[in-house]
Amino acid sequence: MVTSPIDWPQWWHWELECSNPHLLKRMVDRCFTEVDLRGMLQRASAYRPDVQPGRWVIETTRAGQAWEVVVEPDVPAQLLVVVTAYAVG
């Protein structure tokens, strides 16, 4: 199920957590920064559940190319943890 940007859940407005080691490695491997990541999230157009329960895939773009950002809401801390991001296709 793809949801329109109008229907963003409450966690969408939480502070981002971008410091997990997996994400930091992918940022280097895929040549993007936290600033790039925040820009991609500002351009997000939809989201859907990930195959991993509790995670969500955010559909966006970067430099005119489709990207997906995987996030996991940390409900007790009210943080939106960014797990990874990758170009589609």
Summary of the structure (lengths in Angstrom):
residues: 89
radius of gyration: 12.1
end to end distance: 20.2
largest distance: 35.5
contacts: 227
relative contact order: 0.25
helix: 28%
strand: 38%
